[in-house]
Amino acid sequence: MSSRTSPSSSTAPKEGPASGRAAGAWAVVLASSIGQFLVVLDVSVVNVALPSIRDGLSLSSTTLQWVVNAYALTFAGFLLLGGRAADLFGRKPVYLVGLGLFTVASLAGGLAQDAEMLIAARAVQGIGAAVLAPVTLSLLTSTFPEGPARTRAIATWAAVGTAGGAAGGLVGGLLTDLLSWRWVLLINVPVGVLVVAVVLLGLRERHEKSARRGLDLPGAALVTVGVAALAYGIGRTESHSWGTAGVLVPLVGGLLALGAFVAVEARTAEPLVPLRLFRLRAVAAGNVVTFVAMTGAFAMWYFLSLYMQNVLGYSAVRAGVSFLPHTVGVIVGSKVAPWLMTRFGTRTMVAVGGVVTTAGFGWQGLVLTADGTFLGTILGPGLLMATGTGLLMTPLTDAATTGATAREAGVVAGLVNTSRQIGGALGLAVLGAVAAGATTAHNARPTPGQLADGYAAAYLAAAALTAASVLLVGLLPRAEQPPPERRAEAPAETAEALV
């Protein structure tokens, strides 16, 4: 007894556990951020390599499109299943499964000798990414209690993930030009192995083992089919009008599947997505605002990349380098957001981020011309759009994950990622139609000026969509105290490890 109460012994144990908690906190942030970076990077990195992939494997245009679609469909469809699996089976093992699938599929895709093998590998890669993406967020929300420390962790996650989207063009261009298109996929293998080592050695998870519950397989099947069908139908609008059977059939089928999913979830004892989560105002409103905000946000990378290469004649590498200021803007906005949130509140910062992003989109739409320059056309609007996105996504992600218990962190993270993915896909389809309608080409090959007009119209439409998300900010709740269960999940020393 005396040895436990003596000053020398009572002081020494304090530093060991505290430093261990700090190291564990950093391992969580590192694993979450790198996982999110890989997932987001792979959405865009392949786009730059598509011409080389087409030539290397002699693919048709239709087949080439499935190199992108196979990943996008499985990624969108399996997000909720991946999030729930993390809640049921533990985040560390599910993280390793998702990363393992992603890494092995990347290896298979990089070594593919024909279209079938490449498309199959991309589909499996999308499943791995869908398992991985919700875990990267739920690791943070279940490790850090609601408050400033968790907000800072989410800010790092958001900044690194969004930077992955910005870096995709540069990384893909460099790998394709200097090595080959295969390295766009093969580069994931050494990175994946390194992250596996970090997770195995550095990540300690306290997973609550209880006598529960198998996975809700009927619900999982319905939501996967429903979300994937919606994503497929939206993607079809790039080559088909909204009223054609090729678009309407998957859209209606997806909505029917999601309706059946809601009916199943209301009746099953252990649902994939507990419907009571939507009674949490922060979760419901946060996902609505996220969905609307993402309909415009993806335009920043997509249309500007097309503008630089199709109008200004930039190479893939030069276009990627031109996105570096955007990457800086996103990181700065994401890292400043937590400091501002403590002073002005989450709702205010969502609104401020939305307004800044809207202004950036509007500015970009007004200055896009056929004779644009980097300094006069790209840099200023790009910094404003990117900084606004960083200011917007950190408080929005924090709001959409507030109020849920640690046992439901995975499914809430899956909801947020699904809202982002479907919102972004729908937004790109709508904005692509706007750009095509405003191109005003009278022949099969529009001029650079006509292309610039179309891209400018898309940015102005993106500004309108982002402004709509600002109008919905009032749906978000004002700051509330987290539930006692969440407040007790992580000690102060762990939370403050990120200071």
Residue pairs with C-beta under 8 A, 6 or more apart in sequence:
3 9
4 10
17 493
18 493
21 491
21 493
21 494
21 497
22 493
22 494
22 497
23 202
24 143
24 202
24 203
24 204
24 494
25 143
25 144
25 153
25 494
25 495
25 497
25 498
26 497
26 498
27 198
27 199
27 202
27 203
27 204
28 139
28 140
28 143
28 153
28 203
29 140
29 153
29 156
29 157
29 498
30 198
30 202
31 95
31 136
31 139
31 195
31 198
31 199
31 202
31 203
32 136
32 137
32 139
32 140
32 153
32 157
33 136
33 156
33 157
33 160
33 161
34 160
34 191
34 195
34 198
35 95
35 98
35 99
35 132
35 133
35 135
35 136
35 195
36 133
36 136
36 137
36 157
36 160
36 161
36 164
37 160
37 161
37 163
37 164
38 102
38 129
38 132
38 164
38 188
38 191
38 192
38 195
39 75
39 102
39 129
39 132
39 133
39 136
39 161
39 164
40 161
40 162
40 164
40 165
40 168
41 164
41 165
41 167
41 168
41 171
42 71
42 102
42 106
42 125
42 129
42 168
42 188
43 71
43 72
43 75
43 165
43 168
44 164
44 165
44 168
44 169
44 172
44 301
45 168
45 169
45 171
45 172
45 175
45 184
46 53
46 67
46 68
46 71
46 122
46 172
46 184
46 185
47 68
47 168
47 169
47 172
47 305
48 168
48 169
48 172
48 173
48 176
48 184
48 316
48 320
49 172
49 175
49 176
49 181
49 184
50 64
50 67
50 68
52 176
52 180
52 181
53 59
53 64
53 67
53 118
53 181
54 61
54 64
56 180
56 181
56 182
57 112
57 113
57 114
57 115
57 118
59 67
59 115
63 115
63 119
66 115
66 119
66 122
67 118
67 119
67 122
68 122
69 232
69 235
70 119
70 120
70 122
70 123
70 126
71 122
71 123
71 125
71 126
71 129
72 126
72 231
72 235
72 425
73 123
73 126
73 228
73 231
73 232
73 235
74 123
74 124
74 126
74 127
74 130
74 228
75 126
75 127
75 129
75 130
75 133
75 421
76 130
76 227
76 228
76 230
76 231
76 418
76 421
76 422
76 425
77 130
77 223
77 224
77 225
77 227
77 228
77 231
78 126
78 127
78 130
78 131
78 224
79 130
79 133
79 134
79 227
79 414
79 417
79 418
79 421
80 134
80 220
80 223
80 224
80 227
80 272
80 273
80 411
80 414
80 415
80 418
81 130
81 131
81 215
81 220
81 223
81 224
81 272
81 414
82 94
82 98
82 130
82 131
82 132
82 133
82 134
82 135
82 410
82 414
83 134
83 135
83 138
83 410
83 411
83 412
83 413
83 414
83 415
83 417
84 215
84 216
84 220
84 272
84 273
84 410
84 411
84 414
85 94
85 131
85 215
85 410
86 94
86 95
86 134
86 135
86 138
86 409
86 410
86 413
87 138
87 407
87 408
87 409
87 410
87 411
88 212
88 213
88 215
89 207
90 205
90 207
91 135
91 138
91 139
91 142
91 205
91 207
91 410
92 199
92 203
92 205
92 207
94 131
94 135
94 410
95 132
95 135
95 136
95 139
95 199
95 203
96 196
96 199
96 200
97 131
98 128
98 129
98 130
98 131
98 132
98 133
98 135
99 128
99 132
99 192
99 195
99 196
99 199
100 128
100 192
100 196
101 124
101 125
101 127
101 128
101 131
102 125
102 128
102 129
102 132
102 188
102 192
103 128
103 188
103 189
103 192
103 193
103 196
104 124
104 128
105 121
105 122
105 124
105 125
105 127
105 128
106 121
106 125
106 185
106 186
106 188
106 189
106 192
107 185
107 186
107 188
107 189
108 117
108 120
108 121
108 124
109 117
109 118
109 121
109 122
109 125
109 185
110 182
110 183
110 184
110 185
110 186
110 189
111 182
111 186
112 118
112 121
121 185
125 185
133 413
133 417
134 410
134 411
134 413
134 414
134 417
135 410
135 413
136 157
136 161
136 413
137 154
137 157
137 397
137 401
137 409
137 413
137 416
137 417
138 409
138 410
138 412
138 413
140 150
140 153
140 154
140 157
141 150
141 154
141 401
141 404
141 406
141 409
141 412
141 413
142 406
142 409
142 410
142 489
143 153
143 489
143 490
143 494
144 150
144 153
144 490
144 494
144 495
144 498
145 482
145 486
145 487
145 488
145 489
145 490
145 495
146 402
146 482
146 486
146 487
147 482
147 495
148 338
148 342
148 495
149 494
149 495
149 496
149 497
149 498
149 499
150 398
150 495
151 337
151 338
151 341
151 342
151 394
151 395
151 398
152 338
152 498
152 499
153 498
154 338
154 394
154 397
154 398
154 401
155 334
155 335
155 337
155 338
155 394
156 334
156 335
156 498
157 397
158 334
158 390
158 393
158 394
158 397
159 330
159 331
159 333
159 334
159 335
159 390
159 394
162 330
162 334
162 389
162 390
162 393
163 327
163 330
163 331
165 301
166 301
166 323
166 324
166 326
166 327
166 330
166 386
167 320
167 323
167 327
168 301
168 320
169 301
169 305
169 316
169 319
169 320
169 323
170 317
170 319
170 320
170 321
170 323
170 324
171 184
171 187
171 320
172 184
172 316
172 320
173 315
173 316
173 317
173 319
173 320
174 317
174 320
175 181
175 183
175 184
175 187
176 183
176 184
176 316
177 315
177 316
177 317
208 407
212 270
213 269
213 270
214 270
215 272
216 264
216 265
216 268
216 270
216 271
216 272
218 264
218 268
219 261
219 264
219 265
219 268
219 271
219 272
219 273
220 272
222 257
222 258
222 260
222 261
222 264
223 257
223 258
223 261
223 272
223 273
225 253
225 254
225 257
226 254
226 255
226 256
226 257
226 258
226 260
226 261
227 254
227 258
227 418
227 422
228 254
229 250
229 251
229 253
229 254
229 257
230 250
230 251
230 254
230 255
230 258
230 422
231 421
231 422
231 425
232 250
232 254
233 247
233 248
233 249
233 250
233 251
233 254
234 251
234 422
234 425
234 426
234 429
235 425
235 429
236 246
236 247
236 250
237 247
237 429
237 432
237 433
238 429
238 432
240 246
240 247
241 247
242 248
262 275
264 271
265 271
265 272
265 273
265 274
265 275
266 275
272 411
273 411
273 414
273 415
274 408
274 411
277 283
277 284
277 404
277 408
277 411
277 412
277 415
278 284
280 402
280 403
280 404
281 403
281 475
281 476
281 477
282 399
282 400
282 401
282 402
282 403
282 476
282 477
282 480
283 400
283 401
283 402
283 403
283 404
283 412
283 415
285 399
285 472
285 475
285 476
285 477
286 396
286 397
286 399
286 400
286 401
286 402
286 416
286 476
287 400
287 415
287 416
287 419
288 419
288 472
288 475
289 350
289 396
289 399
289 400
289 469
289 472
289 473
289 475
289 476
290 396
290 397
290 400
290 416
290 419
290 420
290 423
291 419
291 420
291 422
291 423
292 423
292 465
292 468
292 469
292 472
293 354
293 357
293 392
293 396
293 423
293 466
293 469
294 419
294 420
294 421
294 423
294 424
294 427
295 423
295 424
295 426
295 427
295 430
295 462
295 465
296 357
296 361
296 427
296 431
296 461
296 462
296 463
296 464
296 465
296 466
296 469
297 357
297 389
297 392
297 424
297 427
297 462
297 466
298 424
298 427
298 428
299 361
299 427
299 428
299 431
299 458
299 459
299 462
300 326
300 360
300 361
300 382
300 385
300 386
300 389
300 462
301 323
301 326
302 428
302 431
303 431
303 435
303 455
303 458
303 459
304 323
304 364
304 378
304 382
304 455
305 319
305 323
306 451
306 455
307 368
307 372
307 451
307 452
307 455
308 314
308 318
308 319
308 322
308 378
309 315
309 316
309 319
310 448
310 451
311 368
311 370
311 372
311 448
311 451
311 452
311 455
312 372
314 322
322 374
322 378
323 382
325 379
325 382
325 383
325 386
326 382
326 383
326 385
326 386
327 386
328 383
328 386
329 382
329 383
329 384
329 385
329 386
329 387
329 389
329 390
330 386
330 387
330 389
330 390
331 390
332 387
332 390
333 353
333 386
333 387
333 388
333 389
333 390
333 391
333 392
333 394
334 390
334 391
334 393
334 394
335 390
336 390
336 391
337 349
337 353
337 390
337 391
337 394
337 395
338 394
340 349
340 352
340 391
341 349
341 394
341 395
341 398
344 352
345 478
345 479
346 395
346 398
346 399
346 476
346 479
347 395
347 399
347 473
347 474
347 476
347 477
347 478
349 391
349 394
349 395
350 392
350 395
350 396
350 399
350 470
350 473
350 476
351 470
351 473
352 391
353 388
353 389
353 390
353 391
353 392
353 393
353 395
353 396
354 388
354 392
354 466
354 467
354 469
354 470
354 473
355 388
355 467
355 470
356 384
356 387
356 388
356 391
356 392
357 384
357 385
357 388
357 389
357 391
357 392
357 466
358 388
358 463
358 466
358 467
358 470
359 384
359 388
359 463
360 381
360 382
360 383
360 384
360 385
360 386
360 387
360 388
361 381
361 385
361 459
361 460
361 462
361 463
361 466
362 459
362 460
362 463
363 380
363 381
363 384
364 381
364 382
364 385
364 456
364 459
365 456
365 457
365 458
365 459
365 460
365 462
365 463
366 456
366 460
367 376
367 377
367 381
368 377
368 452
368 453
368 455
368 456
368 459
369 377
369 449
369 452
370 447
370 448
370 449
370 451
370 452
372 378
372 452
397 416
399 476
400 412
400 415
400 416
400 419
401 409
401 412
401 413
401 416
402 480
402 482
403 480
403 482
403 483
404 412
405 483
405 485
405 486
406 485
406 486
406 489
427 462
427 465
430 461
430 465
431 458
431 461
431 462
432 458
434 454
434 457
434 458
434 461
435 454
435 455
435 457
435 458
436 454
437 454
437 457
438 453
438 454
438 456
438 457
438 458
439 446
439 450
439 451
439 453
439 454
440 446
440 450
440 453
440 454
441 447
441 450
446 454
481 487
